[in-house]
Amino acid sequence: MAKKTASLTKRMAAFKKRMPVYRKSPKTFFKEILNFNPDKWQESVSDDIAKYRFVSVRSGQGVGKTALEAAISLWFLCCFPFPRVVCTAPTRQQLNDVLWAEISKWQSQSPILKRILKWTKTKIYMKNYEERWFATARTATKPENMQGFHEDYMLFIVDEASGVDDRIMAAIFGTLSGDYNKLFMCGNPTKTSGFFFDSHNRDRAIYRTHRVSCLDSPRTSKENIEMLKAKYGEGSDVWRVRVLGEFPRGESDTFIALEAAEFAKDEVQIEPSGTKLYVGVDVARFGDDETTMYARMGGKVVKTHFHHKQDTMTTTGWVLRLVDDVKAEHSEVDEIEIRIDDSGIGGAVTDRLNEINEEKSLGYTIIPVNNGSAAEDGHYGNLGAEQWGHVKEMLEANMSNYVLGKPGDLQLPDDEKLITQLTSRKWRMGSNGKIFLERKEDMKKRGLQSPDRADGFVLAFATIKTESTFTFGSIII
């Protein structure tokens, strides 16, 4: 008994000494204190929770999300002074019988945590600090259940977040006012509306987001996957939600699918190609909007620039600077095509670029684009919708090519704001049978930003008619 006590005392001393490491590296805490070996996706998510305030994970079933939630709860509870950890779920069964029981399992398996923590049916606390150092279980049934928590170190863990009412999520979010107040949401993506859906779509610039497919997880039942495949089919919403960790298509009316954009960001890795540089420029019209510039060679962005509240002469200077920077980095560039949203104040940028182009004999092709003008393709209501349609087709072609074992043609930058804007814009069918995109004014009424980055990106990549020549991506027709 004396040897066992001495050994535990020694481990406790080592635990305290390792605390600075554990705070920065939850996965190290998992392995050394919980004897929990996380999968790669669990390591990646835990790294983000340590570094960022808001993390949201959508997943298929049985990938190990509850184990990660339990491990994160214990990590935060043990590694920070006087913390509050609030665990919640839509139902008492999910909270108490699943998540809270999982926390108990990992705590009871750790000699150190058994010594320093006390577990009850509704609360886990640091011994001798029951009132100020604890984790608690609160069912997500009333907004007031989530209020009244205030500490420097606070973590809310929301299990099956897609099923939690938005009023309750708003109460949670309103509580997180401190610099080290964090939110970790996890769940099957069952709904295409609500707080959890928004965290992966219109609000994803605020979050570190992850998607976990059963097909990539060593923990999932392969028999269950085959059963779902046989019963519902790989194209069904049940397959998407339960296996792929994707939101269902049924309720969505966004023009570009989130999965297509994420695929182009995560799976497509290509190099700049060709000798022609295409630059898309969307000029901001209002103080809160953003002037955006994307330069691409082939299917890859090679340079970007963004700014707010600058006059048109300054914007013109930045366009020329962007081109010069790319030419300095890519000596093979021998042709420049600049596409500018010419409506509104963008026309002044077009005019000044044309003047400089002629004065200095630069030889650039300057193309003014009026998104409200008639589309070439009769399926679209205007040119802007048609150009977005070109990018949509390219993103979807990426995924089709992957199935056929071919490389993708378009790589999206790792820019959450761009992805949010591309995948948040809705579409509608006009009475004339043509496709129209949601107006920017209506997007703002939904609490979204103007899709300035998306518009600049689309200008760089879309088909633009110049005399008798059409360009599609890096292909000249």
C-alpha positions in Angstrom: 0.0 0.0 0.0 2.8 2.4 0.9 4.5 1.7 -2.5 1.2 2.3 -4.3 0.7 5.6 -2.5 4.2 6.7 -3.2 3.8 5.9 -6.9 0.6 7.9 -7.1 2.2 10.8 -5.3 5.0 10.7 -7.8 2.6 10.7 -10.7 0.7 13.6 -9.2 3.9 15.6 -9.1 4.7 14.7 -12.7 1.1 15.7 -13.7 1.4 19.1 -12.2 4.8 19.6 -13.9 3.3 18.6 -17.3 0.4 21.0 -16.9 1.8 23.7 -19.3 2.1 21.0 -22.0 -1.4 19.6 -21.4 -3.0 23.0 -21.7 -1.6 23.5 -25.2 -1.9 19.8 -26.3 -5.1 18.0 -25.2 -4.1 14.9 -27.1 -1.0 14.6 -24.9 -3.4 14.8 -21.9 -5.6 12.1 -23.4 -2.7 9.7 -23.9 -0.8 10.3 -20.6 -3.7 10.8 -18.2 -6.7 9.1 -19.7 -4.9 6.3 -21.6 -7.0 7.4 -24.6 -5.4 7.1 -28.0 -7.3 9.5 -30.3 -7.9 9.1 -34.0 -6.4 11.6 -36.3 -9.6 13.6 -36.6 -10.0 13.7 -32.8 -6.4 15.0 -32.5 -7.1 17.7 -35.1 -10.4 18.8 -33.4 -8.7 18.9 -29.9 -5.9 21.0 -31.3 -8.4 23.5 -32.6 -10.3 23.6 -29.3 -7.0 24.4 -27.5 -6.2 27.2 -30.0 -9.6 28.7 -30.9 -12.8 29.7 -29.1 -15.5 28.1 -31.3 -15.3 24.6 -32.8 -18.1 22.7 -34.6 -18.0 19.1 -35.8 -20.5 17.4 -38.0 -20.1 13.6 -38.3 -21.6 10.3 -39.2 -22.7 7.9 -36.5 -20.3 5.9 -34.4 -17.1 7.7 -35.2 -16.1 8.4 -31.6 -17.5 11.9 -31.0 -18.9 11.1 -27.5 -15.5 9.8 -26.4 -13.9 13.0 -27.6 -16.4 15.2 -25.9 -15.8 13.3 -22.6 -12.0 13.6 -23.0 -12.2 17.3 -23.8 -14.5 17.8 -20.7 -11.9 16.2 -18.4 -9.0 18.0 -20.1 -10.5 21.4 -19.6 -11.7 20.6 -16.1 -8.2 19.5 -15.0 -5.9 21.9 -16.8 -7.3 25.3 -16.1 -8.0 27.1 -12.8 -11.5 27.4 -11.5 -13.2 26.4 -14.8 -16.8 25.9 -15.6 -17.6 23.1 -18.0 -21.3 22.8 -19.1 -22.3 19.7 -21.0 -25.7 19.7 -22.7 -27.8 17.7 -25.2 -31.3 17.9 -26.5 -32.6 15.0 -24.4 -32.0 13.7 -20.8 -31.2 10.3 -22.2 -28.6 11.6 -24.6 -27.0 13.7 -21.9 -27.1 11.4 -18.9 -27.0 7.9 -20.3 -24.5 8.7 -23.1 -22.3 11.7 -22.6 -22.3 11.9 -18.8 -21.7 8.2 -18.5 -18.8 8.4 -21.0 -17.2 11.1 -18.8 -17.6 8.9 -15.8 -16.0 6.0 -17.6 -12.8 7.9 -18.5 -12.5 9.6 -15.2 -12.8 6.3 -13.2 -10.1 4.7 -15.4 -7.5 7.3 -14.5 -5.8 6.9 -11.1 -4.9 10.6 -11.0 -8.4 11.8 -11.9 -10.0 9.4 -9.4 -7.9 11.1 -6.8 -8.5 14.8 -7.6 -12.1 14.7 -9.0 -15.4 13.7 -7.5 -18.2 12.5 -9.9 -21.9 12.7 -9.2 -25.0 12.2 -11.5 -25.1 15.9 -12.3 -21.7 17.3 -11.4 -18.0 16.6 -11.5 -15.9 18.8 -9.3 -12.4 19.3 -8.1 -12.2 18.1 -4.5 -12.3 20.9 -2.0 -13.6 23.3 -4.6 -17.1 22.0 -5.3 -18.7 25.5 -5.8 -16.1 27.0 -8.1 -14.3 24.2 -10.0 -16.7 21.9 -11.8 -18.4 20.4 -14.8 -22.1 20.1 -14.9 -24.8 18.4 -17.0 -27.7 20.6 -18.1 -30.4 19.3 -20.5 -31.1 21.7 -23.4 -34.8 22.3 -22.6 -34.9 25.9 -21.4 -32.7 28.9 -22.2 -32.4 29.7 -18.5 -30.6 26.4 -17.9 -27.7 27.8 -19.9 -27.5 31.2 -18.2 -25.8 32.4 -15.0 -22.3 30.9 -15.8 -19.4 33.4 -15.7 -15.8 32.4 -15.3 -12.5 33.3 -17.0 -12.2 29.7 -18.1 -15.5 28.3 -19.4 -16.4 25.6 -21.9 -19.8 24.6 -23.3 -20.0 21.2 -24.9 -23.2 20.7 -27.0 -23.8 17.1 -28.0 -26.2 16.4 -30.9 -26.2 20.1 -31.6 -28.5 19.9 -34.6 -31.3 19.1 -32.3 -30.8 22.0 -29.8 -33.3 24.8 -30.1 -31.9 28.1 -31.4 -33.1 30.1 -28.4 -31.0 27.8 -26.2 -28.0 28.1 -28.5 -28.4 31.9 -28.4 -28.4 31.9 -24.6 -25.2 29.8 -24.6 -23.5 32.1 -27.1 -24.5 35.1 -25.1 -22.8 33.7 -22.1 -19.4 33.3 -23.8 -18.0 36.7 -23.3 -14.5 36.0 -21.9 -11.4 35.5 -24.0 -11.1 31.9 -22.8 -14.7 31.0 -23.0 -15.2 28.3 -25.5 -17.9 26.4 -27.4 -17.6 22.9 -28.8 -20.6 21.6 -30.8 -20.8 18.1 -32.2 -23.5 16.1 -33.9 -25.1 14.4 -36.9 -26.1 17.1 -39.4 -29.8 16.3 -39.5 -31.2 19.8 -40.3 -30.3 22.4 -42.9 -31.4 25.3 -40.7 -30.5 26.5 -37.2 -27.5 27.4 -35.2 -25.5 24.2 -35.9 -26.2 24.4 -39.6 -25.1 28.0 -39.7 -21.9 27.2 -38.0 -20.9 25.1 -41.0 -22.4 27.5 -43.5 -23.1 31.2 -43.2 -21.2 31.6 -39.8 -18.3 29.2 -40.6 -15.8 32.1 -40.7 -16.4 32.3 -36.9 -15.7 28.6 -36.3 -13.1 25.9 -36.8 -15.3 23.3 -38.6 -14.7 19.6 -39.2 -16.6 16.9 -41.0 -16.0 13.2 -40.0 -17.2 10.5 -42.3 -17.9 6.9 -41.1 -16.0 5.8 -44.2 -12.8 7.3 -42.8 -13.2 6.2 -39.2 -11.7 3.0 -37.8 -14.3 2.9 -35.0 -17.4 2.6 -37.2 -19.3 -0.6 -37.9 -18.6 -1.6 -41.4 -21.7 -3.9 -41.3 -23.9 -1.0 -40.4 -22.5 1.0 -43.2 -23.2 -1.7 -45.7 -26.7 -2.1 -44.2 -27.4 1.7 -44.7 -26.0 1.5 -48.2 -28.3 -1.4 -49.2 -31.4 0.0 -47.5 -31.2 3.6 -48.5 -28.6 4.0 -51.2 -25.5 6.1 -51.4 -27.3 9.1 -52.8 -29.9 9.3 -50.1 -30.1 11.9 -47.3 -29.9 9.1 -44.7 -26.6 8.0 -46.2 -25.4 11.6 -46.3 -26.3 12.3 -42.6 -25.5 9.0 -40.9 -22.5 7.9 -42.9 -20.9 10.9 -44.7 -21.6 13.5 -42.0 -23.1 15.8 -44.6 -26.3 17.9 -44.3 -29.3 16.5 -46.2 -30.1 18.0 -49.5 -33.8 18.0 -48.9 -34.2 21.4 -47.3 -31.3 23.2 -48.9 -31.8 25.9 -51.5 -28.3 27.2 -51.6 -26.8 27.5 -55.1 -23.4 25.9 -54.5 -23.2 22.9 -52.2 -21.0 23.1 -49.1 -19.6 19.6 -49.8 -18.4 20.7 -53.3 -16.6 23.7 -51.9 -15.0 21.8 -49.1 -13.9 19.1 -51.5 -12.1 21.7 -53.7 -10.4 23.0 -50.6 -9.4 19.8 -48.9 -9.0 17.2 -51.7 -7.8 19.1 -54.8 -4.1 19.9 -54.8 -2.8 21.3 -58.0 -0.1 23.7 -59.2 -0.5 26.9 -61.2 -0.6 26.2 -64.9 -0.4 28.0 -68.2 1.1 31.4 -69.0 -2.0 33.5 -68.8 -2.9 35.3 -65.6 -6.6 36.0 -64.9 -7.6 38.6 -62.3 -11.1 39.1 -60.9 -11.9 42.4 -59.2 -15.1 43.1 -57.2 -15.1 46.8 -56.1 -16.9 47.5 -52.9 -19.8 49.9 -53.0 -20.4 50.6 -49.3 -18.3 51.2 -46.3 -18.9 47.8 -44.7 -18.3 45.9 -48.0 -15.0 44.6 -49.1 -13.0 45.2 -52.3 -11.7 41.8 -53.4 -9.1 40.7 -56.0 -8.2 37.1 -57.0 -5.4 36.3 -59.4 -5.3 32.7 -60.8 -3.2 30.7 -63.2 -5.1 27.6 -64.5 -7.2 26.3 -61.7 -5.3 27.7 -58.7 -5.3 31.1 -57.0 -1.8 32.5 -56.9 -2.5 35.9 -55.2 -5.3 37.8 -53.4 -5.9 41.2 -52.0 -8.7 42.6 -49.9 -9.4 46.1 -48.5 -12.1 48.3 -47.1 -13.1 52.0 -47.6 -10.5 52.9 -50.3 -11.2 55.2 -53.2 -11.2 54.0 -56.8 -7.7 55.4 -57.6 -6.2 53.4 -54.7 -8.1 50.3 -55.8 -6.6 50.7 -59.3 -3.1 50.9 -57.8 -3.7 47.7 -55.9 -4.8 45.9 -59.1 -1.6 46.8 -60.8 0.5 46.0 -57.8 -1.2 42.5 -57.6 -0.3 41.9 -61.3 3.3 43.0 -60.8 3.7 40.8 -57.7 2.5 37.7 -59.6 4.7 38.5 -62.6 7.7 38.7 -60.2 6.9 35.3 -58.7 5.9 33.6 -62.0 8.2 34.6 -64.8 6.3 32.4 -67.3 3.3 34.8 -67.3 3.0 36.4 -70.7 -0.7 37.4 -70.9 -2.8 39.4 -68.5 -6.6 39.5 -68.4 -8.3 41.6 -65.8 -12.1 41.2 -65.2 -13.8 44.0 -63.3 -17.4 44.2 -61.9 -18.1 47.4 -63.9 -21.5 48.2 -62.4 -21.5 51.0 -59.8 -18.2 52.6 -58.9 -16.3 49.7 -60.5 -16.6 51.6 -63.7 -14.2 54.2 -62.5 -11.6 51.5 -61.9 -12.1 50.1 -65.4 -11.7 53.6 -66.9 -8.5 54.3 -65.0 -7.0 50.9 -65.8 -7.7 51.5 -69.5 -6.0 54.8 -69.4 -2.9 53.4 -67.7 -2.9 50.4 -70.0 -2.8 52.7 -73.0 -0.4 55.2 -71.6 2.2 52.6 -70.6 1.5 50.2 -73.4 1.0 47.4 -70.9 -0.9 45.2 -73.3 -3.3 44.0 -70.7 -6.8 42.9 -71.6 -9.3 44.9 -69.5 -12.8 43.4 -69.4 -15.8 45.2 -67.8 -18.5 42.9 -66.6 -22.0 43.9 -65.9 -23.6 41.1 -63.8 -27.1 42.4 -64.4 -26.8 42.1 -68.2 -28.3 39.3 -70.3 -26.8 35.9 -69.9 -25.5 33.9 -72.9 -27.0 30.7 -71.5 -30.8 30.9 -71.7 -31.1 28.9 -68.4 -29.9 31.9 -66.4 -31.7 35.2 -65.6 -28.6 37.4 -65.9 -24.9 37.2 -66.5 -24.0 37.2 -62.8 -26.1 34.0 -62.2 -24.5 32.4 -65.3 -21.0 33.1 -64.0 -21.8 31.6 -60.7 -23.2 28.7 -62.6 -19.8 28.2 -64.3 -18.0 27.9 -61.0 -20.7 25.6 -59.6 -20.1 23.3 -62.6 -16.4 23.3 -62.1 -16.7 22.5 -58.4 -19.1 19.6 -59.1 -16.8 18.4 -61.9 -14.0 18.1 -59.3 -16.0 15.5 -57.4 -17.1 13.7 -60.5 -13.5 13.5 -61.7 -12.4 12.2 -58.4 -14.8 9.2 -58.7 -13.2 8.5 -62.1 -9.7 8.7 -60.7 -8.9 12.0 -62.4 -7.4 15.1 -60.7 -9.6 18.1 -60.0 -9.4 21.3 -62.1 -10.1 23.9 -59.4 -8.6 24.3 -56.0 -10.2 26.6 -53.5 -8.0 28.6 -51.1 -8.3 27.7 -47.4 -10.4 30.8 -46.7 -13.5 30.3 -44.5 -15.0 33.6 -45.5 -14.8 32.8 -49.2 -16.3 29.3 -48.6 -19.1 30.8 -46.5 -20.0 33.3 -49.1 -19.9 30.7 -52.0 -22.1 28.3 -50.1 -24.6 30.6 -48.4 -26.2 32.3 -51.4 -29.7 31.0 -52.4 -31.3 30.7 -55.8 -34.8 30.8 -57.1 -36.6 29.9 -60.4 -38.1 32.9 -62.0 -41.6 32.9 -63.6 -39.8 32.8 -66.9 -38.1 29.6 -66.0 -34.7 31.1 -65.6 -32.3 30.8 -62.6 -31.7 33.9 -60.5 -29.4 34.3 -57.5 -30.4 35.8 -54.2 -30.0 39.5 -54.1 -27.2 40.9 -51.9 -29.8 43.1 -50.1 -31.8 39.9 -49.2 -28.6 38.2 -48.0 -27.9 41.0 -45.6 -31.5 40.8 -44.3 -30.6 37.2 -43.4 -27.7 38.5 -41.4 -25.1 37.6 -44.0 -22.3 39.6 -45.4 -22.3 40.8 -49.0 -20.6 38.0 -51.0 -17.7 40.2 -52.1 -15.0 37.6 -52.0 -17.2 35.1 -53.8 -17.9 37.6 -56.5 -14.2 38.4 -57.0 -13.4 34.7 -57.1 -16.2 34.0 -59.6 -14.9 36.8 -61.9 -11.5 35.2 -61.9 -12.7 31.7 -62.7 -16.0 32.0 -64.7 -16.5 31.9 -68.4 -16.0 35.5 -69.9 -16.8 36.2 -73.5 -14.2 38.3 -75.2 -15.1 38.9 -78.9 -15.3 35.3 -80.4 -13.3 33.6 -77.7 -14.7 31.9 -74.6 -12.5 30.9 -71.6 -13.6 28.2 -69.2 -11.2 27.7 -66.3 -7.9 27.2 -68.0 -9.5 25.8 -71.2 -9.8 28.0 -74.3 -12.7 27.1 -76.5 
